C-alpha cells in the first residue's frame, strides 16, 4: 500500500502485529482514531501501557493481577476446598461468567505440547504440587482443560503427579453441548456422551 | 465479565471502543500484548500517539499528510491535468493500489447525506471549486464516489457546481465486476452494464 503518511504507515504496521488484524483492518482502526478526539487515542495508549507495565501475576494462582494476590485468591467468600486447574486467564473468565463455581483456581500458563516444545517444566506445575502439599483445606481438584490431545496429555500427567496426595480429582464433563444437535455431533463426542451417561435419580 | 485486574478491564474498555472490536476480541488482544515483550506495547502506543498528534491534512487535496503538502500533491511525477474526487483517504489508497491512475486527488472528507445531517458545507467542496478555478492545468475531473444514493446525490451536486468551468467531467464505470457472475448480479448493476455497454473497436 502507498500510504499518504509515514506516521500512518508506522501505526498500521504496529496495529497489524496484533493477532487477527490485517493491514486493511489496521488502516480502518487508524483512520477511526484520526477522526475521533485526540483524547481517545491518548486514553487507549495510556491504558495499554499501564496494563502492560503495572500488572503482575498472582503469586498463588498465577492469574493476572494488580497486586501480589489476585481478587479471587484474596476474596474471603471463595470456597477454599476446591481448586480448578486451567490453561490461562481466559478460561478463568469463562468459568467465572457461568457463576457455577465458587472455588479457587490455578493457572498453568499453557499446556503440555511436545510439538510446540512445551514440557511440564515450562508450566506452573511445581507451584501447584507445592500448593496442594501445603494447603490441607483442598479437598477436590478439578482439571478444566480443553478436550484436545494436548489437554488430555496434560490432564494425564497432572493426575499422576497429584495422585499421592489422596485428593478427589475430577474433570469437567464432555458431551453434547446444550442446544446442540445429536445428528451433527462428531462421533468421539457422541460416543463419550453415551459412555459417560448420567442416571436419572 | 469479572476481570482479574482493573488495569486489564480499563485496557479492554478502551480497545473495545474501536470499530468492529467487541469485549472478547479486546481481551484477546490485551492478553496477547501481556504475553509479548513490553517494547511491543510501547511501540504500538507511541505509533498511535504520533499518528494522532503529528499528522495533518494536505492543504491542497485534504488527504492525511505528514507535511503541508501530501506526497501525491508534492510529487513532480503526477499528471496535474486530471483531478479525481473521492470520499476519503481509503479511496485514495484503493485507487493508488490499482496503479491505473497518475493524476491528483481531492478528498471530500465525507458524502452528502441529509439523513446523517451532512450537507455540502460540511465537506471540502468550496476548496475544490477554488482549486478548479485557480488551476487552469486541470482538464478533466473524475467523480469516484460510491454507487449509493448518497454517492449519486453528491455526484449530482458536484456536477452542477463544476459545470461553469467547462472541464470534462466523468465518473468511474459501473458494471459487472471482473470475475463476477452475471447470474448473481443485482438487476440495477446488470441493467446499468447493458445501457453503458462498450462497443468493440
Interface residues (C-beta under 8 A of the other chain):
Chain A: X1 X2 X3 X4 X5 X6 X7 X8 X10 X11 X13 X14 X15 X17 X18 X19 X20 X21 X25 X27 X28 X29 X30 X31 X32 X33 X34 X38 X40 X41 X42 X43 X44 X45 X46 X47 X48 X49 X50 X51 X52 X53 X54 X55 X58 X63 X64 X65 X66 X70 X71 X72 X88 X89 X90 X92 X93 X96 X97
Chain B: X1 X2 X3 X4 X5 X6 X7 X8 X10 X11 X13 X14 X15 X17 X18 X19 X20 X21 X25 X27 X28 X29 X30 X31 X32 X33 X34 X38 X40 X41 X42 X43 X44 X45 X46 X47 X48 X49 X50 X51 X52 X53 X54 X55 X58 X63 X64 X65 X66 X70 X71 X72 X88 X89 X90 X92 X93 X96 X97
